[in-house]
Every structure is written in C-alpha cells, then in structure tokens.
Amino acid sequence: MIIPTFLKWAGGKRRILDKIEKHLPNKIINYYEPFLGGGSMFFYIKQKYNPKHCVISDINKDLIETFKAVRDNPIRLIRRLKYLKNNNSKEFFYKTREKFNQHKYIGLTRSAVFIYLNKTCFNGLWRVNSKDKFNVPFGNHKNPGVFEEENILFASKLLKGTDIICQDYENLKDCVEKGDFVYLDPCYDPLKRTSFANYTKDRFSAKDNERLAIFCAELNRRDVKILLSNNVTENVKRNYLPKNGFIRIKILAPRSINSIGSQRGNIQEYLIKNFTNQNALQN
C-alpha cells in the first residue's frame, strides 16, 4: 500500500503501520483523527477501510491549511513547490523562513512554503518557539526531496470528501457517536524534560495529558472505539488503567528525532485501546 505522506513529522506512524494494523477495529464506518500530524494513519485507514465519513483535525493552522491545499488545489500547489525547490539554497531558506514567520505569505503560497521548510530544514523537524516562530535551521541536504508530484496527486485523491478542520480535539465530543473510531496521536508524555513537544507554541503538558485521558474516558463511556499512541511512562499507566476499560499494548517504535545520533533507535511505546480483537494482548 502506498502511503502518500508529503510532510516529515516527528512521531509519524508510517514505519509502524504494520504493528498498529492488528489492533485496529475489524470495520470502520466513521473515522476521526484529531492529532493529524503527517497523516500516515489517515492515508492507511482511507485505503484499507474506506470509511463513509472521515474527519481529520489539528490545532496547527498551517498544517491544516496545507492539507486543504493538497485536497483542493494540488496542481497549483505543485507549481509553487517547483519554484521553491529550484531556488533552494541556504540563503534562500533563511529568507523564506523569515518571511514565513512574518506572515508575508498567504493562501497556497504559504502552504507550499510550509512544505518546503519542512523538507529542507534540519532532520525534517517542524518546531516552533514560544512566540510561534518556526526556528529549525537549514538542513544542508545535497538533494532534498521537497515534494513528489505523484504523492501529492494521490494524497489529494484520498483526501476528497474528507472534513479537514483546525480545532481542539475536545470539539469531537459534539459529533462522535457509538461505534465510531477515533485514533489519537498526541504529543507524547515526555520521557525526559528535554523531549520534543513543540509542534505548536504551547507545549503539551502533564495536565494536557490528564485532560486527554478524561476525554478518552468519556468516549469510552459512550462506546466510541479509541486507539491512542503514547510513551510508556508512569503517567500514561496511571491515566489509562485496565480497570477503567483500557487495554495497554507495548510495541517497539523507531525514534529518529534526536540531535545525538547514538540516541536514535527503537523504543517501547504504548497502544491504548478500549475494544478487543483476536490479536490484542494486554501488558
């Protein structure tokens, strides 16, 4: 199966879809993904299950507008990406980054710049500071793959008919119903204080993770099927107890976002769900 991701995103699920797949429901009619990121899970779900209704969302406005641009105007977006790729250089990158942070780009051009910066910055990392400024340095890639035309066109096809919304995940309370499936991939509970957690200017704190757990408990009471990814930490264990209807499954996932190469590699993380199937094993 082709997963037409057009962004690099910390914590992307593309490389572990085979491990997640066995813990998905047997059937998905309505699909919700409120922490969109790079969209790998959506593209997989769309192709395998072809849900009747899909809602993908995130609080990162530029991310959401870029997905809308891919859905609605792929050809025009590709034209702008070609210009950016052909002009790529260290000097061009920093000038473009500065103008992006000053909000001098709008519409499709801003979305194209969002993809360009993501693909040419160091380690393909999207990170913003407390002032909501993108601050990742130039990546010095010899031949950066800014975009693949076929990927964007295929992604556009898969996104047709999908609701793409900039919103907080709690807004889903008003629309999800019994039997719907929600996949949640939030900023992970950090393994250490310096762990990456800055997709937006507001760091996802321990209190945010507690708020998310309360949200998941409410969905569980309403018989909405959920699957959540997170780190194996004491906080996560405490927030999702088996006695409250949650199943915790440990899987190995690769980590590549680290300034120290020796600290990259496979690490255990949780899949947490509130429904069973023949392949689920509780840990």
Residue frames relative to the residue before (quaternion, step in Angstrom):
aa qw qx qy qz dx dy dz
M 1.0000 0.0000 0.0000 0.0000 0.00 0.00 0.00
I 0.3368 -0.7320 0.5576 0.1995 3.58 -0.93 0.91
I 0.1449 -0.7657 0.6229 0.0689 3.57 -0.87 1.03
P 0.1807 -0.8602 0.4690 0.0867 3.62 -0.03 1.26
T 0.0814 0.8002 -0.5868 0.0933 3.58 0.62 1.06
F 0.1817 -0.7977 0.5698 0.0772 3.57 -0.97 0.87
L 0.6953 0.3704 -0.2595 0.5586 3.58 1.35 0.20
K 0.3239 -0.6659 0.6161 0.2683 3.53 -1.30 0.35
W 0.0100 0.8229 -0.5649 0.0598 3.58 -0.77 1.00
A 0.4961 -0.6550 0.4791 0.3089 3.57 -0.83 0.98
G 0.8139 0.2126 -0.1732 0.5123 3.56 -0.82 1.00
G 0.3125 0.7674 -0.5031 0.2456 3.59 1.23 0.31
K 0.4048 -0.7660 0.4667 0.1775 3.56 -1.02 0.85
R 0.3444 0.7836 -0.4736 0.2073 3.59 1.22 0.04
R 0.7414 0.4405 -0.2400 0.4458 3.60 0.87 -0.92
I 0.7512 0.3404 -0.2287 0.5172 3.60 1.20 -0.13
L 0.2719 0.7831 -0.5164 0.2149 3.58 1.17 0.45
D 0.6281 0.5456 -0.3437 0.4355 3.59 1.05 -0.70
K 0.6660 0.4846 -0.2954 0.4841 3.60 1.15 -0.62
I 0.6608 0.4930 -0.2992 0.4805 3.56 1.09 -0.70
E 0.5877 0.6513 -0.3571 0.3209 3.56 0.99 -0.91
K 0.6918 0.4985 -0.2931 0.4325 3.60 0.89 -0.89
H 0.7017 0.4376 -0.2620 0.4975 3.60 1.27 -0.25
L 0.4738 0.6496 -0.4467 0.3925 3.56 1.27 0.37
P 0.6138 -0.5340 0.4086 0.4137 3.61 -1.18 0.34
N 0.5873 -0.5756 0.4316 0.3709 3.56 -1.23 0.38
K 0.7944 0.0892 -0.0218 0.6005 3.56 1.18 -0.60
I 0.0725 -0.7885 0.6100 0.0295 3.59 -1.00 0.80
I 0.1705 -0.7955 0.5777 0.0664 3.57 -0.63 1.17
N 0.7847 0.0828 -0.0176 0.6141 3.57 0.90 -1.01
Y 0.1006 -0.8246 0.5566 -0.0068 3.57 -0.68 1.16
Y 0.0490 -0.7882 0.6134 -0.0104 3.54 -0.97 0.98
E 0.0217 0.7819 -0.6222 0.0312 3.57 -0.97 0.91
P 0.1188 -0.8696 0.4779 0.0350 3.59 -0.06 1.30
F 0.6946 0.3238 -0.2756 0.5803 3.64 1.27 0.09
L 0.1572 -0.8899 0.4163 0.1004 3.55 0.61 1.21
G 0.0606 -0.8212 0.5628 0.0724 3.59 0.77 -0.97
G 0.8280 -0.2164 0.1644 0.4905 3.58 -0.96 -0.88
G 0.4987 -0.7211 0.3797 0.2953 3.58 1.26 -0.14
S 0.3393 0.7723 -0.4910 0.2173 3.62 1.21 0.14
M 0.6661 0.5085 -0.3133 0.4468 3.57 0.89 -0.91
F 0.6323 0.5294 -0.3368 0.4545 3.58 0.94 -0.84
F 0.6825 0.4946 -0.3014 0.4457 3.59 0.80 -1.00
Y 0.6371 0.5120 -0.3257 0.4753 3.59 1.10 -0.65
I 0.6693 0.5066 -0.2915 0.4586 3.57 0.85 -1.02
K 0.6463 0.5431 -0.3195 0.4304 3.56 0.91 -0.93
Q 0.7192 0.4480 -0.2547 0.4661 3.58 0.91 -0.90
K 0.7193 0.4525 -0.2687 0.4535 3.59 0.91 -0.86
Y 0.8096 0.2905 -0.1210 0.4955 3.59 0.87 -0.96
N 0.1379 -0.8174 0.5359 0.1603 3.59 1.17 -0.63
P 0.0437 -0.8413 0.5386 0.0136 3.61 0.62 1.09
K 0.5838 -0.5830 0.4427 0.3512 3.53 -1.20 0.58
H 0.8039 0.0601 0.0160 0.5915 3.58 1.01 -0.85
C 0.0370 -0.7938 0.6071 -0.0045 3.60 -0.88 0.98
V 0.0353 -0.7602 0.6485 0.0156 3.55 -1.07 0.86
I 0.0073 -0.7834 0.6210 -0.0249 3.57 -0.66 1.13
S 0.0358 0.8226 -0.5595 0.0951 3.55 -0.87 0.95
D 0.0065 0.7573 -0.6529 0.0160 3.54 -1.37 0.28
I 0.4717 -0.6628 0.4887 0.3152 3.58 -1.21 0.35
N 0.5491 0.5877 -0.4012 0.4383 3.59 1.29 -0.09
K 0.3468 -0.7884 0.4724 0.1871 3.57 -0.23 1.30
D 0.6647 0.5051 -0.3198 0.4482 3.59 0.89 -0.86
L 0.6117 0.5423 -0.3424 0.4631 3.57 1.05 -0.73
I 0.6927 0.4831 -0.2766 0.4587 3.56 0.83 -1.01
E 0.6582 0.5004 -0.3154 0.4657 3.59 0.93 -0.83
T 0.6276 0.5314 -0.3349 0.4600 3.59 1.10 -0.65
F 0.6396 0.5003 -0.3262 0.4840 3.60 0.99 -0.77
K 0.6345 0.5167 -0.3330 0.4686 3.59 1.01 -0.71
A 0.6372 0.5308 -0.3230 0.4559 3.57 1.02 -0.80
V 0.6409 0.5091 -0.3162 0.4798 3.58 1.01 -0.81
R 0.6651 0.5102 -0.3008 0.4548 3.58 0.95 -0.85
D 0.8191 0.3464 -0.1269 0.4394 3.54 0.74 -1.11
N 0.8256 0.1257 -0.0220 0.5497 3.61 1.04 -0.75
P 0.0413 0.8581 -0.5115 0.0160 3.62 0.77 0.94
I 0.6593 0.5207 -0.3305 0.4301 3.63 0.90 -0.82
R 0.6764 0.4723 -0.2921 0.4838 3.59 0.88 -0.90
L 0.6218 0.5303 -0.3415 0.4643 3.58 1.05 -0.71
I 0.6417 0.5294 -0.3203 0.4532 3.60 0.95 -0.86
R 0.6161 0.5490 -0.3464 0.4461 3.61 0.99 -0.77
R 0.6815 0.4752 -0.2890 0.4757 3.58 0.92 -0.89
L 0.6358 0.5307 -0.3255 0.4562 3.59 1.03 -0.74
K 0.6126 0.5466 -0.3470 0.4534 3.59 1.05 -0.73
Y 0.6399 0.5171 -0.3216 0.4687 3.58 0.98 -0.83
L 0.6782 0.4938 -0.2965 0.4565 3.58 0.85 -0.94
K 0.6571 0.5109 -0.3105 0.4591 3.58 0.94 -0.86
N 0.6811 0.5003 -0.2907 0.4486 3.58 0.91 -0.89
N 0.7321 0.4012 -0.2283 0.5011 3.60 1.15 -0.50
N 0.3762 0.7700 -0.4606 0.2312 3.58 1.26 0.04
S 0.2545 0.7019 -0.6383 0.1874 3.52 -1.03 0.98
K 0.6794 -0.4744 0.3461 0.4400 3.57 -1.22 0.23
E 0.6689 0.4949 -0.3010 0.4658 3.57 0.90 -0.94
F 0.6593 0.5096 -0.3070 0.4598 3.58 0.92 -0.91
F 0.6180 0.5602 -0.3371 0.4366 3.60 1.00 -0.83
Y 0.7289 0.4401 -0.2638 0.4533 3.59 0.74 -1.04
K 0.6167 0.5208 -0.3487 0.4762 3.60 1.07 -0.59
T 0.6635 0.4991 -0.2944 0.4733 3.56 1.01 -0.87
R 0.6371 0.5274 -0.3243 0.4591 3.58 0.99 -0.82
E 0.6505 0.5179 -0.3158 0.4570 3.58 0.97 -0.85
K 0.6769 0.4799 -0.2909 0.4763 3.59 0.90 -0.89
F 0.6051 0.5437 -0.3478 0.4661 3.59 1.10 -0.68
N 0.6942 0.4745 -0.2713 0.4683 3.58 0.89 -0.93
Q 0.6695 0.4605 -0.2884 0.5065 3.57 1.22 -0.46
H 0.4119 -0.7426 0.4350 0.2996 3.58 1.34 0.11
K 0.3103 0.7606 -0.5060 0.2630 3.55 0.98 0.91
Y 0.6589 0.4284 -0.3082 0.5361 3.56 1.31 -0.11
I 0.0688 -0.7914 0.6067 0.0308 3.55 -1.08 0.73
G 0.8323 0.2826 -0.1652 0.4473 3.54 -1.33 0.23
L 0.8459 -0.1135 0.1149 0.5083 3.55 -1.06 -0.85
T 0.6240 0.5461 -0.3477 0.4375 3.57 1.01 -0.74
R 0.6496 0.5018 -0.3257 0.4691 3.60 0.94 -0.80
S 0.6434 0.5157 -0.3246 0.4635 3.59 0.99 -0.77
A 0.6391 0.5119 -0.3214 0.4756 3.59 1.00 -0.78
V 0.6518 0.5034 -0.3088 0.4758 3.58 0.98 -0.82
F 0.5936 0.5655 -0.3513 0.4521 3.58 1.06 -0.74
I 0.6762 0.4652 -0.2867 0.4941 3.60 0.91 -0.90
Y 0.6442 0.5400 -0.3226 0.4352 3.60 0.91 -0.91
L 0.6852 0.4782 -0.2901 0.4667 3.59 0.82 -0.98
N 0.6362 0.5407 -0.3206 0.4473 3.55 1.01 -0.84
K 0.7489 0.4232 -0.2210 0.4596 3.59 0.92 -0.89
T 0.7472 0.3905 -0.2253 0.4882 3.62 1.15 -0.37
C 0.5519 0.6066 -0.4030 0.4062 3.59 1.25 -0.10
F 0.7052 -0.4552 0.3299 0.4322 3.58 -1.29 0.16
N 0.8753 0.0020 -0.0401 0.4819 3.55 -0.88 1.07
G 0.5022 -0.6753 0.4233 0.3356 3.61 1.19 0.36
L 0.4081 0.7361 -0.4420 0.3101 3.55 1.09 0.72
W 0.1864 -0.7542 0.6151 0.1346 3.58 -0.93 0.89
R 0.1581 0.7815 -0.5772 0.1764 3.56 -0.47 1.25
V 0.0871 -0.7857 0.6110 0.0421 3.55 -1.00 0.86
N 0.4505 -0.6857 0.5020 0.2735 3.56 -1.20 0.54
S 0.7596 -0.3945 0.2617 0.4460 3.58 -1.31 -0.07
K 0.6709 0.4607 -0.2926 0.5020 3.59 1.26 -0.34
D 0.4935 -0.6869 0.3970 0.3563 3.56 1.33 0.28
K 0.4545 0.6580 -0.4635 0.3817 3.57 1.10 0.79
F 0.4212 -0.6815 0.5380 0.2620 3.57 -0.90 0.93
N 0.0210 -0.8656 0.4974 -0.0541 3.58 -0.52 1.16
V 0.3911 0.7092 -0.5006 0.3056 3.61 1.15 0.44
P 0.4412 -0.7217 0.4646 0.2619 3.64 -0.85 0.89
F 0.6981 -0.4516 0.3669 0.4172 3.53 -1.37 0.18
G 0.4367 -0.7588 0.4373 0.2055 3.56 -0.94 0.90
N 0.2890 -0.7831 0.5031 0.2241 3.61 1.22 -0.32
H 0.2572 0.7620 -0.5476 0.2311 3.60 0.98 0.80
K 0.4978 -0.6701 0.4607 0.3015 3.59 -0.92 0.87
N 0.7989 -0.0263 0.0518 0.5987 3.57 0.93 -0.88
P 0.0978 -0.8505 0.5138 0.0557 3.60 0.44 1.17
G 0.3432 -0.7246 0.5591 0.2110 3.55 -0.94 0.89
V 0.1839 -0.8322 0.5143 0.0960 3.56 0.31 1.25
F 0.7843 -0.1527 0.1205 0.5890 3.57 0.99 -0.81
E 0.2198 -0.7106 0.6439 0.1791 3.51 -1.37 0.33
E 0.4703 -0.7186 0.4360 0.2691 3.55 -0.54 1.19
E 0.6540 0.5228 -0.3182 0.4447 3.59 0.93 -0.89
N 0.6271 0.5511 -0.3265 0.4432 3.58 1.05 -0.81
I 0.6850 0.4845 -0.2890 0.4611 3.56 0.85 -0.97
L 0.6593 0.5040 -0.3142 0.4610 3.59 0.95 -0.80
F 0.6646 0.4857 -0.3036 0.4799 3.58 1.01 -0.78
A 0.6236 0.5294 -0.3308 0.4707 3.57 1.04 -0.81
S 0.6283 0.5415 -0.3280 0.4521 3.57 1.00 -0.84
K 0.6464 0.5262 -0.3118 0.4562 3.56 0.97 -0.87
L 0.6932 0.4780 -0.2764 0.4633 3.58 0.92 -0.93
L 0.6755 0.5076 -0.2884 0.4504 3.58 1.13 -0.64
K 0.4742 0.6800 -0.4474 0.3355 3.61 1.19 -0.28
G 0.8174 0.2263 -0.1934 0.4933 3.57 -0.92 0.96
T 0.5793 0.5800 -0.3699 0.4371 3.57 1.30 -0.03
D 0.3794 -0.6930 0.5618 0.2456 3.59 -1.01 0.82
I 0.0691 -0.7853 0.6151 -0.0103 3.58 -0.76 1.12
I 0.0357 0.8471 -0.5156 0.1238 3.55 -0.32 1.30
C 0.3039 -0.7016 0.6117 0.2032 3.56 -1.10 0.75
Q 0.3512 0.7260 -0.5141 0.2920 3.57 -0.35 1.25
D 0.5624 -0.5536 0.4932 0.3660 3.52 -1.37 0.25
Y 0.6075 -0.6035 0.3735 0.3567 3.57 -1.03 0.77
E 0.6160 0.5830 -0.3587 0.3898 3.62 1.04 -0.66
N 0.5285 0.6296 -0.4115 0.3937 3.59 1.21 -0.29
L 0.5533 0.6245 -0.3900 0.3894 3.58 1.21 -0.37
K 0.4895 0.6802 -0.4261 0.3407 3.58 1.19 -0.41
D 0.6983 0.5044 -0.2686 0.4310 3.55 1.05 -0.77
C 0.7920 0.3426 -0.1725 0.4750 3.61 1.15 -0.33
V 0.6256 0.5420 -0.3730 0.4192 3.66 1.06 -0.47
E 0.1349 -0.7942 0.5911 0.0402 3.55 -1.12 0.76
K 0.7381 -0.4034 0.3109 0.4426 3.53 -1.33 0.22
G 0.8042 0.2702 -0.2183 0.4824 3.56 -0.89 1.01
D 0.5247 0.6086 -0.4248 0.4169 3.61 1.23 -0.23
F 0.2947 -0.7513 0.5627 0.1793 3.57 -1.23 0.46
V 0.0817 -0.7877 0.6106 0.0019 3.56 -0.90 1.06
Y 0.1215 -0.7644 0.6290 0.0725 3.57 -0.86 1.00
L 0.1059 -0.8142 0.5709 0.0064 3.56 -0.76 1.10
D 0.0237 0.7897 -0.6093 0.0678 3.55 -0.75 1.13
P 0.0063 0.8489 -0.5276 0.0320 3.60 0.53 1.19
C 0.6428 -0.3929 0.4226 0.5038 3.54 -1.32 -0.16
Y 0.4482 -0.7366 0.4408 0.2493 3.57 -0.68 1.08
D 0.5573 -0.5319 0.5090 0.3840 3.52 -1.29 0.49
P 0.4098 -0.7726 0.4160 0.2493 3.64 -0.40 1.17
L 0.4585 -0.6647 0.5234 0.2721 3.54 -1.14 0.75
K 0.7746 0.0050 -0.0106 0.6323 3.55 1.27 -0.50
R 0.6963 -0.5206 0.2950 0.3964 3.57 -1.18 0.49
T 0.7097 0.4548 -0.2658 0.4677 3.59 1.12 -0.62
S 0.3881 0.7330 -0.4833 0.2802 3.60 1.24 0.09
F 0.5800 -0.6133 0.4170 0.3370 3.55 -1.12 0.76
A 0.1926 0.7818 -0.5783 0.1318 3.57 -0.91 0.94
N 0.5660 0.6411 -0.3444 0.3874 3.58 1.15 0.54
Y 0.0800 0.7889 -0.5963 0.1256 3.59 0.53 1.18
T 0.7560 0.1332 -0.0783 0.6361 3.55 1.25 -0.63
K 0.7054 -0.4853 0.3021 0.4191 3.60 -1.25 0.19
D 0.6961 0.4373 -0.2665 0.5032 3.59 1.19 -0.49
R 0.3485 -0.7504 0.5264 0.1959 3.57 -0.51 1.19
F 0.4264 -0.6855 0.5295 0.2605 3.58 -1.00 0.86
S 0.1774 -0.8466 0.4999 0.0434 3.56 -0.21 1.34
A 0.7042 -0.4162 0.3498 0.4566 3.55 -1.35 -0.01
K 0.6389 0.5197 -0.3263 0.4639 3.59 1.04 -0.76
D 0.6208 0.5307 -0.3403 0.4661 3.59 1.09 -0.70
N 0.6490 0.5065 -0.3158 0.4718 3.57 1.03 -0.77
E 0.6280 0.5157 -0.3323 0.4788 3.58 1.09 -0.64
R 0.6303 0.5245 -0.3204 0.4743 3.56 1.04 -0.80
L 0.6418 0.5194 -0.3154 0.4678 3.56 1.03 -0.80
A 0.6388 0.5278 -0.3242 0.4563 3.59 1.01 -0.81
I 0.6300 0.5190 -0.3265 0.4765 3.59 1.05 -0.76
F 0.6250 0.5372 -0.3177 0.4689 3.56 1.04 -0.83
C 0.6705 0.4943 -0.2922 0.4698 3.59 0.93 -0.94
A 0.6285 0.5322 -0.3367 0.4565 3.59 1.03 -0.76
E 0.6423 0.5116 -0.3269 0.4680 3.59 1.03 -0.74
L 0.6426 0.5064 -0.3257 0.4737 3.59 0.96 -0.82
N 0.6201 0.5490 -0.3318 0.4517 3.56 1.05 -0.77
R 0.6597 0.5052 -0.3034 0.4664 3.59 0.96 -0.86
R 0.7048 0.4407 -0.2552 0.4938 3.57 1.15 -0.60
D 0.4719 -0.7087 0.4086 0.3287 3.60 1.32 0.23
V 0.3568 0.6702 -0.5431 0.3585 3.54 1.02 0.89
K 0.3817 -0.7256 0.5217 0.2358 3.59 -0.83 0.91
I 0.0253 -0.8080 0.5886 -0.0103 3.56 -0.87 0.97
L 0.0410 -0.7366 0.6726 0.0569 3.51 -1.32 0.53
L 0.0506 -0.8208 0.5677 -0.0381 3.56 -0.69 1.14
S 0.2356 -0.7510 0.6014 0.1373 3.56 -1.08 0.80
N 0.1979 0.7705 -0.5913 0.1320 3.58 -1.04 0.79
N 0.6377 -0.5113 0.4086 0.4060 3.53 -1.33 0.09
V 0.4651 -0.6145 0.5461 0.3285 3.54 -1.31 0.33
T 0.2444 0.7518 -0.5683 0.2283 3.57 -0.15 1.33
E 0.6460 -0.5183 0.3874 0.4049 3.55 -1.26 0.33
N 0.6140 0.5526 -0.3513 0.4408 3.58 1.04 -0.72
V 0.6745 0.4862 -0.2963 0.4700 3.56 0.91 -0.92
K 0.6206 0.5378 -0.3391 0.4589 3.60 0.97 -0.80
R 0.6865 0.4959 -0.2736 0.4560 3.56 0.92 -0.96
N 0.6916 0.4975 -0.2779 0.4439 3.59 1.03 -0.79
Y 0.7879 0.2346 -0.1108 0.5585 3.59 1.14 -0.61
L 0.0132 0.8441 -0.5316 0.0682 3.53 0.38 1.30
P 0.5709 -0.6038 0.4347 0.3471 3.60 -1.04 0.73
K 0.6356 0.5473 -0.3373 0.4275 3.60 1.01 -0.75
N 0.6853 0.4488 -0.2798 0.5007 3.59 1.25 -0.36
G 0.6786 -0.5388 0.2728 0.4181 3.55 1.27 0.34
F 0.5907 0.5869 -0.3647 0.4167 3.59 1.24 0.17
I 0.2341 -0.7434 0.6143 0.1231 3.54 -1.10 0.83
R 0.1647 -0.7940 0.5805 0.0743 3.60 -0.77 1.03
I 0.0532 -0.7976 0.6004 -0.0221 3.55 -0.71 1.14
K 0.2584 -0.7722 0.5618 0.1458 3.58 -0.81 0.97
I 0.0075 0.7734 -0.6337 0.0150 3.55 -1.01 0.90
L 0.4284 -0.6569 0.5429 0.3004 3.58 -1.26 0.29
A 0.0235 -0.8041 0.5932 -0.0305 3.56 -0.84 1.01
P 0.4517 -0.6915 0.4867 0.2846 3.62 -0.96 0.78
R 0.1450 -0.7572 0.6310 0.0860 3.54 -1.12 0.74
S 0.0407 -0.8296 0.5566 -0.0151 3.58 -0.67 1.09
I 0.6038 0.5460 -0.3669 0.4501 3.60 1.27 -0.09
N 0.4447 0.6314 -0.5236 0.3598 3.55 -0.12 1.34
S 0.4671 -0.6919 0.4722 0.2829 3.58 -0.86 0.93
I 0.6933 0.3955 -0.2558 0.5454 3.59 1.26 -0.41
G 0.4188 -0.7602 0.4398 0.2308 3.54 -0.39 1.27
S 0.6521 0.5420 -0.3204 0.4224 3.59 1.01 -0.78
Q 0.6827 0.4745 -0.2832 0.4780 3.59 1.25 -0.36
R 0.5181 0.5795 -0.4362 0.4532 3.55 1.28 0.40
G 0.3946 0.7084 -0.5190 0.2703 3.57 -1.10 0.58
N 0.7018 -0.4507 0.3376 0.4362 3.55 -1.28 -0.31
I 0.0091 0.7825 -0.6216 0.0348 3.54 -1.07 0.81
Q 0.5320 -0.6317 0.4554 0.3325 3.58 -1.11 0.61
E 0.0713 0.7637 -0.6416 0.0098 3.53 -1.12 0.70
Y 0.5159 -0.6604 0.4689 0.2791 3.53 -1.31 0.39
L 0.1163 -0.6477 0.7364 0.1568 3.43 -1.47 0.47
I 0.0786 -0.8035 0.5901 -0.0005 3.58 -0.73 1.07
K 0.0420 0.8182 -0.5660 0.0914 3.55 -0.72 1.09
N 0.3206 -0.7519 0.5468 0.1814 3.57 -1.26 0.29
F 0.6781 0.3828 -0.2987 0.5517 3.57 1.19 0.54
T 0.3509 -0.7476 0.5295 0.1937 3.57 -1.18 0.46
N 0.0183 0.7405 -0.6696 -0.0542 3.49 -1.38 0.33
Q 0.7427 -0.4600 0.2516 0.4165 3.56 -1.24 0.21
N 0.7211 0.4603 -0.2580 0.4490 3.61 1.13 -0.48
A 0.5399 0.6614 -0.3916 0.3432 3.60 1.25 -0.23
L 0.0546 -0.7756 0.6287 0.0130 3.53 -0.96 0.96
Q 0.3343 -0.7586 0.5260 0.1899 3.58 -0.76 1.00
N 0.1324 -0.7781 0.6106 0.0645 3.56 -1.09 0.83
